[in-house]
Amino acid sequence: MAVEVILPKVDMDMSTGRISSWLVEEGATVKKGDLLFEIETDKAAMEIDSPAAGIVRNITGKEGIDIPVGQVVAWIYEEGEAVADAPASAPAETAAEAPAKAEAPAPVEAAAPVAAAPAATAEASSGVRASPLARRLAKEAGLDLSAIAGSGPKGRIVKADVEAAGKDGGAKAAVAAAPAEAASAAASAPQAMSDDQVLKLFEEGSYELIPHDSMRKTIARRLVEAKSTIPHFYLTLDCEIDALLALRKQLNDAAPKVKAGDGEKPAYKLSVNDMVIKAHAKALAMVPDANVSWTENAMVKHKNADVGVAVSIPGGLITPIVRRADEKTLSAISNEMKDLAARARSRKLKTEEFQGGNTAVSNLGMFGIKDFAAVINPPHATILAVGAGEQRAVVKDGEVKVATVMSVTLSTDHRAVDGALGAELLAAFKQVIENPMAMLV
């Protein structure tokens, strides 16, 4: 029996993906695990391997277009197996997605009609895999497909799963109430200006339109989500970093040499940002009550400090994560960050390398920015914004002296880390950054 090749969900926020290139041709013989195609997500490019051995037939997933998660893009047939005709467009269970896929993204003012769309269309575009019969039965019974566990191939929901859910009564969805609630919320929420309203403010011909790519759309959506749902609270203080700069120079000068091509290079080269990552991780270990994530039912208290680091890439930014940064040496953090940043810019990060984490660091000091407030990236409860180190006049023992000072601002999710706890965390960071030898023990 032919095996479906589907567009997989490789990113937590992914609803569609694009096949950037097929690595095999129609009729190619493949083994299980052979690479089939490469997909572009909002943040990375990823190679997808074959789920079975056989012959690749009926390649329907076209390169360069948005394809819903879970849609069949090809089939793997056994040697000598009769080849069925591929569907003209999408397979039956995702046919409802075809109109949405063919149309351009809807403007903001279309939010209310979309919210009131039929439940079947919403389920199809969500990437839930179910047979047409299962979809029809679920709709008739008022069941939410996303709440039903599928027992069919690759987790597909079949008739028996819907019938079992109907008996349990655990997958009931407020099908009728949802559109009304959504419409009511849309009506009461502030409405953004439409594209036409914005463009009418500018003289025709005085601009060019650059369509948003999927990364920019995701960044915009997550920023709106973060600022709309997270009560941000900000704390700023200054850190003297002369001792840190001196230790950094001493450690870099003492770095052993390793072979690199025909020559040698230092085994590591520490940056101030590497030391900031380590100091922030140590501060979280010193103030464990601030090393948390918020959920509606419980506080998630983390046992390690996994620190995300904002990296600018063409078209946006991404936050690769240094796992267990509190336990790693400065040289390990430095080399790991160089590797993560390089692969982030070429969009070669693995999903687990940029999803999750407990906190983040955003450093704009290299651009001369003195201080700023960063937006929290959920599920984080904190993010540390780091400004430039600069020489300033400071008063010590009644005398004015010159010191290298770096301003940092901690943004906190006030539901999880309130003002006093945030101040305790920032004080711990200041203690470590101004006494950098603590990072070596």
VEXBAKE-727330 format. One record per residue (C-alpha): residue in one letter; residue number from 1; x, y, z negated. Coordinates in pm, 1 decimal, padded with zeros to 6 digits. Each point is the difference from the previous one (the first is absolute). Example, Ala and Ser with C-alpha at 12.3 -4.5 7.8 and 13.67 -1.06 7.14 Angstrom:
BEGIN
<'A',1,<01230.0,-00450.0,-00780.0>>
<'S',2,<00137.0,00344.0,00066.0>>
***
This chain:
BEGIN
<'M',1,<00000.0,00000.0,00000.0>>
<'A',2,<00130.9,00345.4,00092.2>>
<'V',3,<00135.2,00210.8,-00287.1>>
<'E',4,<-00093.8,00366.4,-00017.6>>
<'V',5,<00272.8,00261.8,-00024.0>>
<'I',6,<-00144.6,00293.8,-00191.9>>
<'L',7,<00126.0,00348.1,-00073.3>>
<'P',8,<00100.4,-00039.3,-00366.1>>
<'K',9,<-00038.1,00247.8,-00283.0>>
<'V',10,<00357.3,00083.1,-00098.1>>
<'D',11,<-00067.2,00327.7,-00180.5>>
<'M',12,<-00231.5,00062.5,-00294.7>>
<'D',13,<-00166.1,00296.3,00178.4>>
<'M',14,<-00001.7,-00155.6,00345.1>>
<'S',15,<-00329.1,-00029.1,00187.8>>
<'T',16,<00142.2,00007.7,00352.8>>
<'G',17,<00338.8,-00060.7,00155.4>>
<'R',18,<00167.8,00038.4,00335.5>>
<'I',19,<00195.7,-00264.4,00184.4>>
<'S',20,<00310.5,00186.8,00111.0>>
<'S',21,<00132.2,-00290.6,00205.9>>
<'W',22,<-00064.8,-00365.5,00071.9>>
<'L',23,<00312.8,-00211.6,-00038.8>>
<'V',24,<-00145.1,-00291.9,00200.6>>
<'E',25,<-00188.4,-00022.4,00328.0>>
<'E',26,<-00322.8,-00173.7,00094.3>>
<'G',27,<00068.1,-00372.6,00029.3>>
<'A',28,<00314.3,00003.5,-00216.1>>
<'T',29,<00067.4,-00306.0,-00215.0>>
<'V',30,<00067.4,00090.7,-00363.7>>
<'K',31,<00081.0,-00173.7,-00324.9>>
<'K',32,<-00163.3,00081.0,-00330.9>>
<'G',33,<00181.5,00301.4,-00141.3>>
<'D',34,<00122.6,00133.1,00335.9>>
<'L',35,<-00045.5,00375.7,00041.8>>
<'L',36,<-00307.6,00091.5,00203.9>>
<'F',37,<-00036.3,00376.7,-00014.4>>
<'E',38,<00091.5,00313.7,-00189.1>>
<'I',39,<-00263.1,00222.4,-00157.2>>
<'E',40,<00012.7,00360.9,-00113.1>>
<'T',41,<-00166.6,00083.7,-00328.9>>
<'D',42,<-00028.9,00345.9,-00152.0>>
<'K',43,<00342.9,-00034.3,-00159.4>>
<'A',44,<00200.5,-00278.1,00159.6>>
<'A',45,<00050.2,-00230.1,00294.7>>
<'M',46,<-00033.5,-00370.7,-00069.9>>
<'E',47,<00060.7,-00318.0,00198.5>>
<'I',48,<-00276.1,-00261.2,-00010.6>>
<'D',49,<00077.5,-00368.0,00044.6>>
<'S',50,<-00201.3,-00284.4,00148.5>>
<'P',51,<-00245.7,-00182.2,-00231.8>>
<'A',52,<00037.9,-00324.2,00198.0>>
<'A',53,<00198.6,-00176.9,00269.7>>
<'G',54,<-00137.2,-00014.7,00353.4>>
<'I',55,<-00063.2,00214.2,00306.5>>
<'V',56,<-00098.1,00367.0,-00021.3>>
<'R',57,<-00318.7,00065.9,00196.1>>
<'N',58,<-00267.0,00268.0,00039.2>>
<'I',59,<00201.8,00294.6,-00130.1>>
<'T',60,<-00273.2,00257.4,-00061.8>>
<'G',61,<00183.6,00231.0,-00238.6>>
<'K',62,<00119.4,00288.5,00215.1>>
<'E',63,<00311.2,00200.6,-00080.2>>
<'G',64,<-00032.1,00358.3,-00121.8>>
<'I',65,<-00367.2,00002.7,-00109.5>>
<'D',66,<-00158.2,-00017.0,-00344.6>>
<'I',67,<-00115.7,-00353.8,-00081.0>>
<'P',68,<-00209.4,-00080.3,-00310.0>>
<'V',69,<00160.6,-00220.1,-00263.6>>
<'G',70,<-00115.3,-00359.5,00037.5>>
<'Q',71,<-00075.1,00022.2,00373.2>>
<'V',72,<00122.0,-00288.4,00214.4>>
<'V',73,<00276.2,00114.2,00237.2>>
<'A',74,<00098.2,-00336.0,00153.6>>
<'W',75,<-00041.9,-00377.2,-00034.7>>
<'I',76,<00251.2,-00282.5,-00040.6>>
<'Y',77,<-00101.1,-00314.8,00194.2>>
<'E',78,<00144.3,-00346.4,-00037.6>>
<'E',79,<00180.3,-00154.7,00295.5>>
<'G',80,<-00259.2,-00127.3,00247.8>>
<'E',81,<-00295.8,00154.5,-00185.6>>
<'A',82,<-00271.4,00150.2,00219.1>>
<'V',83,<00017.3,00377.2,00001.1>>
<'A',84,<-00326.2,00181.2,-00065.8>>
<'D',85,<-00070.1,00339.6,00150.1>>
<'A',86,<00093.6,00283.8,-00232.9>>
<'P',87,<-00274.0,00247.4,-00098.0>>
<'A',88,<-00013.8,00302.7,00226.9>>
<'S',89,<00076.1,00236.0,-00286.6>>
<'A',90,<-00018.6,-00086.9,-00368.9>>
<'P',91,<-00095.0,-00338.3,-00147.9>>
<'A',92,<-00361.2,-00040.6,-00116.0>>
<'E',93,<00067.2,00072.3,-00363.9>>
<'T',94,<00167.7,00333.7,00078.1>>
<'A',95,<-00211.7,00111.0,00295.5>>
<'A',96,<-00165.1,00265.6,-00213.5>>
<'E',97,<00337.2,00171.1,-00024.2>>
<'A',98,<00038.3,00048.7,00375.6>>
<'P',99,<-00195.1,00328.1,00029.6>>
<'A',100,<00190.1,00155.9,-00289.2>>
<'K',101,<00331.8,-00111.2,00146.2>>
<'A',102,<-00072.0,00152.7,00339.4>>
<'E',103,<-00097.1,00338.8,-00133.2>>
<'A',104,<00226.5,00276.7,-00122.3>>
<'P',105,<00019.0,00057.7,-00379.2>>
<'A',106,<-00315.5,00172.1,-00124.2>>
<'P',107,<00026.5,00358.5,-00127.7>>
<'V',108,<-00055.9,00078.8,-00365.1>>
<'E',109,<-00359.7,00109.9,00043.1>>
<'A',110,<-00093.4,-00350.9,00117.4>>
<'A',111,<00050.2,-00135.9,-00351.2>>
<'A',112,<-00367.8,-00016.5,-00085.7>>
<'P',113,<-00111.4,-00199.0,00309.3>>
<'V',114,<00290.3,-00242.0,-00045.9>>
<'A',115,<-00093.6,-00055.0,-00361.4>>
<'A',116,<-00351.9,-00085.3,00108.3>>
<'A',117,<00111.3,-00253.2,00264.1>>
<'P',118,<-00142.9,-00353.8,-00018.9>>
<'A',119,<00161.8,-00228.8,-00252.9>>
<'A',120,<00106.3,-00249.2,00266.7>>
<'T',121,<00208.9,00261.1,00181.6>>
<'A',122,<00169.5,00105.6,-00324.0>>
<'E',123,<00079.2,-00361.7,-00083.9>>
<'A',124,<00146.4,-00068.1,00341.0>>
<'S',125,<00226.6,00303.3,-00005.4>>
<'S',126,<00119.8,-00087.1,-00350.4>>
<'G',127,<00186.3,-00303.5,00130.8>>
<'V',128,<-00209.6,-00260.7,-00184.8>>
<'R',129,<00018.2,-00324.5,00197.7>>
<'A',130,<-00332.0,-00179.9,00029.6>>
<'S',131,<-00187.8,-00203.0,00258.3>>
<'P',132,<-00291.3,00172.6,00178.2>>
<'L',133,<-00246.2,-00230.6,-00176.5>>
<'A',134,<00152.4,00081.4,-00339.4>>
<'R',135,<-00028.0,00370.8,00073.8>>
<'R',136,<-00364.6,-00030.8,00096.5>>
<'L',137,<-00087.8,-00208.0,-00308.6>>
<'A',138,<00187.6,00240.3,-00228.9>>
<'K',139,<-00180.5,00297.4,00148.4>>
<'E',140,<-00339.3,-00167.4,-00037.6>>
<'A',141,<00075.2,-00093.8,-00361.5>>
<'G',142,<00143.2,00342.1,-00088.6>>
<'L',143,<00341.9,-00143.5,-00086.1>>
<'D',144,<00330.4,00187.5,00012.7>>
<'L',145,<00237.0,-00200.4,00221.6>>
<'S',146,<00309.0,00157.8,-00157.9>>
<'A',147,<-00099.2,-00159.1,-00333.1>>
<'I',148,<-00023.0,-00351.9,00144.0>>
<'A',149,<00298.9,-00237.1,00010.2>>
<'G',150,<00031.3,-00174.5,00335.6>>
<'S',151,<00068.5,-00372.7,00026.2>>
<'G',152,<00039.4,-00013.5,00378.3>>
<'P',153,<00320.9,00017.3,00203.0>>
<'K',154,<00228.3,00280.6,-00119.2>>
<'G',155,<-00257.1,00102.6,-00260.6>>
<'R',156,<-00286.9,00053.2,00243.8>>
<'I',157,<-00342.4,00019.2,-00165.4>>
<'V',158,<-00235.2,-00268.9,00129.0>>
<'K',159,<-00367.7,-00086.3,-00053.3>>
<'A',160,<00068.2,-00217.1,-00308.1>>
<'D',161,<00186.0,00285.1,-00172.9>>
<'V',162,<-00292.6,00238.9,00049.2>>
<'E',163,<-00250.5,-00256.8,-00125.0>>
<'A',164,<00214.2,-00068.8,-00309.5>>
<'A',165,<00033.6,00370.7,-00070.9>>
<'G',166,<-00376.5,00041.1,00031.9>>
<'K',167,<-00054.5,-00266.6,-00264.7>>
<'D',168,<00256.2,00156.8,-00234.8>>
<'G',169,<-00144.3,00345.2,00046.8>>
<'G',170,<00344.8,00150.6,-00053.8>>
<'A',171,<00048.5,00158.4,00341.7>>
<'K',172,<-00313.9,00214.2,00010.0>>
<'A',173,<00066.4,00337.7,00153.6>>
<'A',174,<-00205.0,00314.2,-00025.0>>
<'V',175,<-00050.4,-00001.5,00377.0>>
<'A',176,<-00298.0,00232.7,00001.5>>
<'A',177,<00129.0,00234.0,-00269.1>>
<'A',178,<00350.6,00043.6,00139.8>>
<'P',179,<-00090.3,00208.5,00307.6>>
<'A',180,<-00226.5,00226.0,-00203.0>>
<'E',181,<00265.5,00050.1,-00268.1>>
<'A',182,<00267.1,00066.3,00259.3>>
<'A',183,<-00219.1,00246.3,00185.3>>
<'S',184,<-00083.6,00180.0,-00323.3>>
<'A',185,<00366.6,00021.5,-00095.7>>
<'A',186,<00093.7,00124.9,00345.8>>
<'A',187,<-00268.6,00267.3,-00014.4>>
<'S',188,<00114.7,00131.4,-00338.6>>
<'A',189,<00375.5,-00017.4,00068.1>>
<'P',190,<00182.9,00299.7,00146.3>>
<'Q',191,<00027.1,-00040.2,00378.0>>
<'A',192,<00331.3,00056.7,00176.6>>
<'M',193,<00004.5,00210.4,00315.3>>
<'S',194,<-00056.3,-00198.6,00317.2>>
<'D',195,<00258.2,-00010.7,00276.9>>
<'D',196,<-00211.9,00233.8,00210.9>>
<'Q',197,<-00039.1,00247.9,-00285.4>>
<'V',198,<00376.7,00011.1,-00050.5>>
<'L',199,<00085.2,00036.4,00369.4>>
<'K',200,<-00249.4,00283.1,00047.6>>
<'L',201,<00212.2,00211.4,-00235.9>>
<'F',202,<00289.8,00001.8,00247.0>>
<'E',203,<00029.6,00134.8,00351.1>>
<'E',204,<-00031.6,-00269.9,00264.1>>
<'G',205,<00337.6,-00085.5,00149.2>>
<'S',206,<00191.5,00127.1,-00304.6>>
<'Y',207,<00055.3,-00348.3,-00141.3>>
<'E',208,<00052.2,-00363.0,00091.3>>
<'L',209,<-00174.5,-00297.6,-00160.3>>
<'I',210,<00222.2,-00276.6,-00139.5>>
<'P',211,<-00218.0,-00299.9,-00095.5>>
<'H',212,<00053.8,-00143.6,-00347.2>>
<'D',213,<00173.1,-00336.2,-00006.9>>
<'S',214,<-00106.3,-00270.7,-00245.0>>
<'M',215,<00268.8,00095.4,-00254.2>>
<'R',216,<-00109.9,00363.1,-00016.7>>
<'K',217,<-00364.5,-00106.5,-00035.6>>
<'T',218,<00090.4,-00233.6,-00286.5>>
<'I',219,<00206.7,00267.4,-00175.6>>
<'A',220,<-00287.9,00246.5,00030.1>>
<'R',221,<-00254.1,-00250.4,-00131.1>>
<'R',222,<00214.7,-00102.8,-00297.5>>
<'L',223,<00082.1,00359.1,-00094.4>>
<'V',224,<-00368.1,00092.4,00001.0>>
<'E',225,<-00071.9,-00311.3,-00206.6>>
<'A',226,<00278.1,00081.6,-00246.2>>
<'K',227,<-00093.4,00365.0,-00053.2>>
<'S',228,<-00372.9,-00078.6,-00010.5>>
<'T',229,<00008.1,-00291.8,-00241.9>>
<'I',230,<00309.8,00056.0,-00217.1>>
<'P',231,<-00001.7,00282.6,-00258.7>>
<'H',232,<00354.1,00132.1,00052.7>>
<'F',233,<00187.9,00154.9,-00293.0>>
<'Y',234,<00340.8,00165.7,00046.6>>
<'L',235,<00300.4,00044.9,-00229.3>>
<'T',236,<00325.2,00175.4,00096.6>>
<'L',237,<00335.6,00032.2,-00171.7>>
<'D',238,<00361.3,00078.0,00087.0>>
<'C',239,<00287.6,-00248.9,-00027.7>>
<'E',240,<00368.5,00089.7,-00011.9>>
<'I',241,<00185.4,-00237.1,00231.5>>
<'D',242,<00367.9,00099.6,-00024.9>>
<'A',243,<00080.7,-00317.4,-00195.3>>
<'L',244,<-00193.2,-00207.4,00254.1>>
<'L',245,<00188.2,00155.9,00293.5>>
<'A',246,<00332.9,-00064.3,-00171.3>>
<'L',247,<-00087.9,-00364.6,-00070.1>>
<'R',248,<-00123.0,-00046.0,00356.8>>
<'K',249,<00332.5,00127.7,00137.9>>
<'Q',250,<00196.0,-00219.8,-00237.9>>
<'L',251,<-00196.3,-00311.5,00096.3>>
<'N',252,<00021.2,00071.0,00373.4>>
<'D',253,<00375.7,00062.8,-00020.4>>
<'A',254,<00040.2,-00333.4,-00180.3>>
<'A',255,<-00211.5,-00199.7,00247.0>>
<'P',256,<00190.8,-00306.3,00128.7>>
<'K',257,<00056.4,-00040.5,00372.4>>
<'V',258,<-00170.8,-00269.6,00205.3>>
<'K',259,<00056.2,-00112.1,00357.4>>
<'A',260,<-00210.8,00173.3,00264.2>>
<'G',261,<00071.0,-00095.0,00358.7>>
<'D',262,<00366.9,00065.1,00069.8>>
<'G',263,<00043.9,00216.6,-00306.2>>
<'E',264,<-00117.3,00052.4,-00355.3>>
<'K',265,<-00264.9,00205.6,-00172.2>>
<'P',266,<-00103.0,00065.9,-00362.9>>
<'A',267,<-00218.1,-00274.5,-00151.1>>
<'Y',268,<-00249.2,00273.6,-00091.9>>
<'K',269,<-00049.9,00375.4,00015.7>>
<'L',270,<-00234.4,00129.6,-00266.4>>
<'S',271,<-00234.1,00290.9,00065.9>>
<'V',272,<-00169.8,00219.4,-00257.7>>
<'N',273,<-00328.4,-00159.0,00108.6>>
<'D',274,<00132.0,-00348.3,-00086.0>>
<'M',275,<00071.0,00123.3,-00351.8>>
<'V',276,<-00341.9,00167.7,-00021.5>>
<'I',277,<-00166.3,-00333.1,00088.9>>
<'K',278,<00196.1,-00177.5,-00272.3>>
<'A',279,<-00070.5,00273.7,-00256.8>>
<'H',280,<-00372.6,-00004.6,00074.4>>
<'A',281,<-00008.0,-00379.2,-00031.0>>
<'K',282,<00184.4,00011.9,-00333.1>>
<'A',283,<-00237.3,00269.5,-00125.4>>
<'L',284,<-00297.7,-00224.6,00078.2>>
<'A',285,<00168.7,-00282.3,-00191.9>>
<'M',286,<00047.0,00239.4,-00293.6>>
<'V',287,<-00364.7,00114.7,00015.6>>
<'P',288,<-00186.6,-00318.8,00099.5>>
<'D',289,<-00343.9,00150.1,-00062.8>>
<'A',290,<00059.6,00222.1,00304.1>>
<'N',291,<00095.4,-00293.7,00221.8>>
<'V',292,<-00361.3,-00071.4,00093.8>>
<'S',293,<-00261.6,-00003.7,00273.2>>
<'W',294,<-00365.5,00093.7,-00040.6>>
<'T',295,<-00292.9,-00227.3,00081.9>>
<'E',296,<-00361.3,00056.4,-00099.2>>
<'N',297,<-00004.4,-00295.0,-00238.9>>
<'A',298,<00351.6,-00015.1,-00142.0>>
<'M',299,<00337.1,00169.6,-00020.9>>
<'V',300,<00265.5,-00192.6,00194.3>>
<'K',301,<00315.6,00017.5,-00213.5>>
<'H',302,<00304.6,-00096.3,00203.8>>
<'K',303,<00295.3,-00196.7,-00137.0>>
<'N',304,<00250.6,00130.8,00255.2>>
<'A',305,<00068.1,00333.9,00165.0>>
<'D',306,<-00059.6,-00035.4,00374.1>>
<'V',307,<00081.3,00343.7,00141.2>>
<'G',308,<-00123.4,00112.4,00341.2>>
<'V',309,<00212.8,00256.1,00182.6>>
<'A',310,<-00152.4,00232.5,00259.1>>
<'V',311,<00184.9,-00028.5,00332.5>>
<'S',312,<-00075.5,00233.7,00290.0>>
<'I',313,<-00040.8,-00179.4,00332.9>>
<'P',314,<-00114.9,00122.6,00343.3>>
<'G',315,<-00369.6,00079.8,-00022.2>>
<'G',316,<-00032.1,-00014.9,-00378.9>>
<'L',317,<00149.9,-00163.8,-00304.4>>
<'I',318,<00016.7,-00337.2,-00169.6>>
<'T',319,<00086.9,-00104.5,-00354.1>>
<'P',320,<00221.2,-00309.8,-00017.4>>
<'I',321,<00031.1,-00147.0,-00348.5>>
<'V',322,<00306.8,-00077.8,-00207.8>>
<'R',323,<-00122.9,-00292.6,-00209.7>>
<'R',324,<00118.9,-00030.3,-00362.0>>
<'A',325,<00200.0,00321.2,00032.3>>
<'D',326,<00036.8,00011.6,-00377.2>>
<'E',327,<00208.6,-00320.5,00012.4>>
<'K',328,<00216.1,00077.6,00304.9>>
<'T',329,<00340.5,00166.3,00011.4>>
<'L',330,<00044.6,00335.3,00168.7>>
<'S',331,<00200.2,-00159.1,00281.8>>
<'A',332,<-00275.7,-00258.8,00061.1>>
<'I',333,<-00265.5,00274.2,00010.6>>
<'S',334,<00213.0,00208.7,00235.8>>
<'N',335,<00064.7,-00279.7,00250.1>>
<'E',336,<-00362.0,-00119.4,-00015.7>>
<'M',337,<-00131.7,00350.3,00068.6>>
<'K',338,<00228.9,00042.9,00301.0>>
<'D',339,<-00130.7,-00327.0,00144.5>>
<'L',340,<-00365.5,00078.8,-00077.6>>
<'A',341,<00022.6,00352.3,00142.8>>
<'A',342,<00165.6,-00121.8,00321.6>>
<'R',343,<-00262.1,-00269.7,00056.1>>
<'A',344,<-00280.1,00240.9,-00093.7>>
<'R',345,<00107.4,00238.9,00277.0>>
<'S',346,<00002.3,-00284.2,00252.3>>
<'R',347,<-00333.7,-00129.1,-00140.3>>
<'K',348,<00147.9,-00336.1,-00089.2>>
<'L',349,<-00105.4,-00012.6,-00366.5>>
<'K',350,<-00188.9,-00303.5,-00123.6>>
<'T',351,<-00342.4,00067.4,-00150.6>>
<'E',352,<00110.6,-00092.6,-00351.4>>
<'E',353,<00284.8,00251.5,00023.6>>
<'F',354,<-00228.2,00303.8,00010.5>>
<'Q',355,<-00322.4,-00111.7,-00172.9>>
<'G',356,<-00051.8,00011.4,-00374.4>>
<'G',357,<00254.2,00143.1,-00241.2>>
<'N',358,<-00060.7,00177.1,-00330.0>>
<'T',359,<00120.1,00353.6,00070.1>>
<'A',360,<00181.6,00201.6,00264.5>>
<'V',361,<00272.0,00259.5,00054.5>>
<'S',362,<-00026.7,00275.7,00260.6>>
<'N',363,<00317.9,00204.2,00048.1>>
<'L',364,<00004.1,00318.3,00209.6>>
<'G',365,<00315.4,00136.9,-00159.5>>
<'M',366,<00202.0,-00060.8,00316.2>>
<'F',367,<-00221.3,00257.9,00172.6>>
<'G',368,<00071.4,00262.9,-00265.5>>
<'I',369,<-00345.2,-00026.2,-00159.3>>
<'K',370,<00020.5,00119.7,-00359.4>>
<'D',371,<-00313.8,-00170.4,-00133.0>>
<'F',372,<-00328.8,-00142.8,00123.7>>
<'A',373,<-00285.7,-00226.7,-00109.8>>
<'A',374,<-00042.7,-00333.9,00176.1>>
<'V',375,<-00326.3,-00187.6,00060.8>>
<'I',376,<-00039.5,-00331.3,-00181.5>>
<'N',377,<-00010.8,-00308.5,00220.1>>
<'P',378,<-00255.5,-00244.2,-00148.4>>
<'P',379,<00024.6,-00241.5,-00175.2>>
<'H',380,<00287.3,00198.1,-00155.9>>
<'A',381,<-00076.2,00213.7,-00304.7>>
<'T',382,<00304.5,00226.4,00037.5>>
<'I',383,<00228.5,00152.6,00260.5>>
<'L',384,<00314.5,00201.4,-00067.1>>
<'A',385,<00070.2,00297.5,00229.5>>
<'V',386,<00369.8,00095.4,00005.7>>
<'G',387,<00132.3,00339.7,00104.7>>
<'A',388,<00346.1,00121.7,00094.7>>
<'G',389,<00285.8,00020.7,-00247.4>>
<'E',390,<00123.3,00357.8,-00012.3>>
<'Q',391,<00221.2,00211.8,-00219.5>>
<'R',392,<-00202.9,00208.9,-00243.1>>
<'A',393,<00067.6,00212.3,-00302.4>>
<'V',394,<-00087.8,-00183.9,-00321.2>>
<'V',395,<00024.8,00104.3,-00361.8>>
<'K',396,<00207.8,-00227.3,-00227.2>>
<'D',397,<00074.4,00086.2,-00360.4>>
<'G',398,<-00100.1,00357.9,00061.8>>
<'E',399,<00226.4,00037.3,00304.8>>
<'V',400,<-00088.5,00015.4,00367.9>>
<'K',401,<00177.2,-00269.9,00198.6>>
<'V',402,<-00027.5,-00152.6,00345.0>>
<'A',403,<-00135.7,-00353.4,00044.1>>
<'T',404,<-00125.1,-00210.3,00288.7>>
<'V',405,<-00373.7,-00033.4,-00059.1>>
<'M',406,<-00255.9,-00221.9,00173.4>>
<'S',407,<-00374.0,00058.4,-00042.9>>
<'V',408,<-00226.9,-00304.3,-00005.0>>
<'T',409,<-00379.3,-00018.0,-00008.9>>
<'L',410,<-00188.7,-00307.8,-00117.3>>
<'S',411,<-00348.9,-00047.1,00144.8>>
<'T',412,<-00212.1,-00233.8,-00211.7>>
<'D',413,<-00337.8,-00167.4,00032.9>>
<'H',414,<-00156.7,00155.8,-00308.6>>
<'R',415,<-00227.7,-00302.2,-00046.1>>
<'A',416,<00303.2,-00218.8,-00065.0>>
<'V',417,<00278.7,00235.9,-00105.4>>
<'D',418,<-00122.0,00306.9,-00185.5>>
<'G',419,<00196.0,00314.6,-00071.6>>
<'A',420,<00178.5,-00110.1,-00318.5>>
<'L',421,<00097.1,-00339.1,00144.7>>
<'G',422,<00117.5,00161.3,00323.0>>
<'A',423,<00210.0,00246.7,-00199.7>>
<'E',424,<00156.4,-00291.4,-00190.1>>
<'L',425,<00088.1,-00172.3,00328.0>>
<'L',426,<00149.8,00316.1,00148.8>>
<'A',427,<00201.6,00062.0,-00318.1>>
<'A',428,<00138.4,-00354.3,00025.5>>
<'F',429,<00097.0,00065.5,00362.3>>
<'K',430,<00177.6,00322.0,-00099.6>>
<'Q',431,<00186.9,-00184.6,-00273.7>>
<'V',432,<00129.8,-00262.0,00243.8>>
<'I',433,<00081.2,00240.4,00284.6>>
<'E',434,<00194.1,00234.1,-00229.8>>
<'N',435,<00180.9,-00292.2,-00165.8>>
<'P',436,<00066.7,-00209.5,00309.7>>
<'M',437,<00230.1,-00251.1,-00167.8>>
<'A',438,<-00324.5,-00155.8,-00128.1>>
<'M',439,<-00061.9,-00121.2,00355.4>>
<'L',440,<00308.4,-00221.3,-00019.8>>
<'V',441,<-00104.4,-00199.8,-00305.5>>
***
